[in-house]
Amino acid sequence: FDQTQVVMANTSTTMFEIKGSKQVAVVGKEEKCAFTTVVGVSASGELLPTQFIFKGQTARALSSLMAPGQAEAFCLGFIYSLNKENYWSNFDTMEEYF
């Protein structure tokens, strides 16, 4: 069992502007867009389904059912879970996984 953060849109404080400009916009200062991926193997060596954990309370926080590869992901048994507070694994998402 292991889990890792996947960042889709990184935050940054990088600035791009001509030297001496009076106003400089900060690129990527928005909230980071990320999710957690959980993978595991059973004691018998069987690969467990992959779980993706997103921050949110409703299905709107998940990938669109029309997204490329989504039908295949469901056929493979991928698990899509929500965490109301953040995109990290917690007791509830672990119960869904196991």
DOPATOR-22674 format. One record per residue (C-alpha): residue number from 1; residue in one letter; x negated, y negated, z negated. Coordinates in Angstrom, 2 decimals, always signed. Each point is the difference from the previous one (the first is absolute). Example, Ala and Ser with C-alpha at 12.3 -4.5 7.8 and 13.67 -1.06 7.14 Angstrom:
REM residues 2
<1,"a",<-12.30,+4.50,-7.80>> <2,"s",<-1.37,-3.44,+0.66>> 
//
This chain:
REM residues 98
<1,"f",<+0.00,+0.00,+0.00>> <2,"d",<-1.33,-3.45,+0.93>> <3,"q",<+1.38,-3.40,+0.85>> <4,"t",<-1.36,-3.00,+1.84>> <5,"q",<+1.05,-3.51,+0.89>> <6,"v",<+0.71,-0.77,+3.66>> <7,"v",<-0.13,-3.71,+0.87>> <8,"m",<+2.02,-1.05,+3.07>> <9,"a",<-0.63,-3.75,-0.34>> <10,"n",<-2.87,-1.13,-2.18>> <11,"t",<-0.04,-3.27,-1.89>> <12,"s",<-2.94,-2.28,+0.49>> <13,"t",<-1.31,-3.41,-0.90>> <14,"t",<-1.79,-0.32,+3.34>> <15,"m",<+0.43,-3.37,+1.68>> <16,"f",<-0.44,-0.87,+3.65>> <17,"e",<-0.24,-3.63,+1.03>> <18,"i",<-2.43,-2.38,+1.65>> <19,"k",<-2.58,-1.25,-2.49>> <20,"g",<+1.03,-3.35,-1.46>> <21,"s",<+3.77,+0.50,+0.51>> <22,"k",<+2.20,-1.71,-2.58>> <23,"q",<+2.54,+2.87,-0.24>> <24,"v",<-0.97,+3.67,-0.02>> <25,"a",<+2.54,+2.82,-0.01>> <26,"v",<-0.80,+3.16,-1.93>> <27,"v",<+0.54,+3.14,+2.07>> <28,"g",<+1.73,+2.99,-1.62>> <29,"k",<+0.90,-1.59,-3.33>> <30,"e",<+3.34,+1.84,+0.00>> <31,"e",<+0.75,+2.96,-2.22>> <32,"k",<-1.99,+3.10,+0.88>> <33,"c",<+1.97,+2.56,+2.02>> <34,"a",<-0.99,+3.47,-1.17>> <35,"f",<+1.25,+3.40,-1.13>> <36,"t",<-1.37,+3.06,-1.79>> <37,"t",<-0.53,+3.35,+1.70>> <38,"v",<+0.06,+3.16,-2.14>> <39,"v",<-1.42,+3.29,+1.28>> <40,"g",<-0.40,+3.30,-1.76>> <41,"v",<-0.72,+3.71,+0.20>> <42,"s",<+1.68,+2.66,-2.17>> <43,"a",<-2.00,+2.44,-2.13>> <44,"s",<+0.57,+2.65,+2.70>> <45,"g",<-1.56,-2.28,+2.64>> <46,"e",<+3.24,-1.10,+1.65>> <47,"l",<-0.03,-3.56,+1.34>> <48,"l",<+2.72,-2.06,-1.70>> <49,"p",<+2.03,-2.60,+1.92>> <50,"t",<-1.44,-3.51,+0.23>> <51,"q",<+1.79,-2.63,-2.09>> <52,"f",<+0.10,-3.72,+0.82>> <53,"i",<+0.91,-2.42,-2.80>> <54,"f",<+1.28,-3.47,+0.84>> <55,"k",<+0.99,-2.89,-2.26>> <56,"g",<+3.74,-0.57,+0.14>> <57,"q",<+3.45,+1.03,-1.15>> <58,"t",<+1.81,+0.82,+3.24>> <59,"a",<-0.73,+1.86,+3.22>> <60,"r",<-0.68,-3.38,+1.65>> <61,"a",<-3.45,+0.11,-1.64>> <62,"l",<-0.85,+3.20,+1.90>> <63,"s",<-1.15,+0.49,+3.57>> <64,"s",<+2.71,-0.23,+2.63>> <65,"l",<+1.54,+3.30,+1.07>> <66,"m",<-0.73,-1.15,+3.55>> <67,"a",<-3.74,-0.52,-0.62>> <68,"p",<-2.31,+2.02,+2.26>> <69,"g",<-0.75,+3.40,-1.55>> <70,"q",<+2.70,-0.31,-2.66>> <71,"a",<+2.07,+2.95,+1.25>> <72,"e",<-3.10,+2.19,+0.02>> <73,"a",<-0.89,-1.17,-3.53>> <74,"f",<+3.41,+1.07,-1.31>> <75,"c",<-0.33,+3.38,+1.77>> <76,"l",<-3.35,+0.50,-1.72>> <77,"g",<+1.62,-0.66,-3.38>> <78,"f",<-1.65,-3.34,-0.79>> <79,"i",<+1.48,-1.57,-3.13>> <80,"y",<+0.86,-3.71,-0.08>> <81,"s",<+0.38,-1.39,-3.53>> <82,"l",<+0.75,-3.39,-1.52>> <83,"n",<-1.40,-1.63,-3.12>> <84,"k",<+1.92,-3.08,-1.18>> <85,"e",<-3.03,-1.70,-1.59>> <86,"n",<-2.89,+0.72,+2.39>> <87,"y",<-1.15,+2.52,+2.58>> <88,"w",<-1.88,+2.18,-2.48>> <89,"s",<+0.81,+3.52,-1.08>> <90,"n",<+1.94,+0.30,-3.25>> <91,"f",<+1.88,+2.71,-1.91>> <92,"d",<+3.09,-0.24,+2.22>> <93,"t",<-1.93,+0.21,+3.26>> <94,"m",<-2.06,+2.91,-1.39>> <95,"e",<+3.23,+1.86,-0.80>> <96,"e",<+1.10,-0.53,+3.61>> <97,"y",<-3.31,+1.35,+1.24>> <98,"f",<-0.07,+3.14,-2.11>> 
//
